[in-house]
Amino acid sequence: QGLTVWMAQELGPSRITVNCIAPGMIDTPAGGAARPPGMLEALAPSIPLKALGSPEDLVGPLLFLVSDAAGWVTGQIVCVDGGWVKRVA
């Protein structure tokens, strides 16, 4: 977070925006190979949306951040995690 905010402050005068996408648990073949079998599936019920994310779930937020619609957005961390960070334990 600190790096994103710092870069936004440094580059803002040049009208360059800096934001970050913080993905949640994303189901990918490469990621699955690095984890114990069944780990992500076991965690899915604790995600408020009750499912793992897919790489495609990151596309919409990314397209927004690179579009002119986000021209006044900078220094932000966009959590794309199915509500994981905000869940109530």
C-alpha positions as CSV (number, residue, x, y, z in Angstrom):
1,Q,0.0,0.0,0.0
2,G,2.8,2.4,0.9
3,L,4.5,2.0,-2.5
4,T,1.2,2.7,-4.3
5,V,0.5,5.8,-2.3
6,W,4.0,7.1,-2.6
7,M,4.2,6.6,-6.4
8,A,0.7,8.3,-6.7
9,Q,2.1,11.3,-4.8
10,E,5.3,11.4,-6.8
11,L,3.7,10.9,-10.2
12,G,0.5,12.9,-9.7
13,P,1.9,16.2,-10.7
14,S,2.7,14.6,-14.1
15,R,-1.0,13.5,-14.3
16,I,0.1,9.8,-14.0
17,T,-2.2,7.7,-11.8
18,V,-1.0,4.8,-9.8
19,N,-3.3,2.1,-8.4
20,C,-3.1,-1.5,-7.3
21,I,-5.3,-4.5,-7.7
22,A,-5.1,-6.9,-4.7
23,P,-6.5,-10.2,-5.8
24,G,-8.0,-12.7,-3.4
25,M,-7.9,-16.5,-3.8
26,I,-7.8,-17.0,-7.6
27,D,-8.1,-20.5,-9.0
28,T,-5.4,-21.1,-11.6
29,P,-3.6,-24.2,-12.7
30,A,-0.2,-22.7,-11.9
31,G,-1.3,-21.6,-8.4
32,G,-3.0,-24.9,-7.7
33,A,0.2,-26.8,-8.3
34,A,2.0,-24.8,-5.6
35,R,-0.6,-25.5,-2.9
36,P,-1.6,-28.6,-1.0
37,P,-4.5,-30.4,-2.8
38,G,-7.9,-29.1,-1.8
39,M,-6.6,-26.1,0.1
40,L,-8.4,-23.4,-2.0
41,E,-11.6,-25.4,-2.2
42,A,-11.6,-25.8,1.6
43,L,-11.2,-22.0,2.0
44,A,-14.0,-21.2,-0.5
45,P,-16.9,-21.5,2.0
46,S,-15.3,-18.8,4.2
47,I,-15.3,-16.2,1.3
48,P,-18.5,-14.1,1.4
49,L,-19.3,-14.9,-2.2
50,K,-18.7,-18.6,-1.5
51,A,-16.4,-19.2,-4.4
52,L,-12.8,-18.9,-5.6
53,G,-12.1,-16.1,-8.1
54,S,-11.0,-16.7,-11.6
55,P,-8.5,-14.6,-13.6
56,E,-11.4,-13.2,-15.5
57,D,-12.7,-11.6,-12.3
58,L,-9.8,-9.3,-12.4
59,V,-10.5,-8.0,-15.9
60,G,-13.3,-5.5,-15.1
61,P,-11.4,-3.7,-12.3
62,L,-8.3,-3.6,-14.5
63,L,-10.2,-2.2,-17.5
64,F,-11.7,0.5,-15.2
65,L,-8.4,1.5,-13.8
66,V,-6.7,1.9,-17.2
67,S,-9.7,3.8,-18.7
68,D,-10.4,7.5,-18.8
69,A,-13.3,6.8,-16.3
70,A,-10.6,6.3,-13.6
71,G,-8.8,9.5,-14.5
72,W,-9.4,11.0,-11.0
73,V,-8.5,7.7,-9.1
74,T,-5.0,7.4,-7.8
75,G,-3.2,5.9,-4.8
76,Q,-5.9,3.2,-4.4
77,I,-5.8,-0.5,-3.6
78,V,-8.7,-2.3,-5.2
79,C,-9.4,-5.6,-3.5
80,V,-10.9,-8.1,-5.9
81,D,-11.4,-10.9,-3.4
82,G,-15.0,-11.9,-3.2
83,G,-15.3,-10.0,0.1
84,W,-12.6,-11.9,1.9
85,V,-10.8,-8.8,3.4
86,K,-14.1,-7.3,4.7
87,R,-15.6,-10.6,6.0
88,V,-16.7,-10.8,9.6
89,A,-14.9,-13.6,11.4
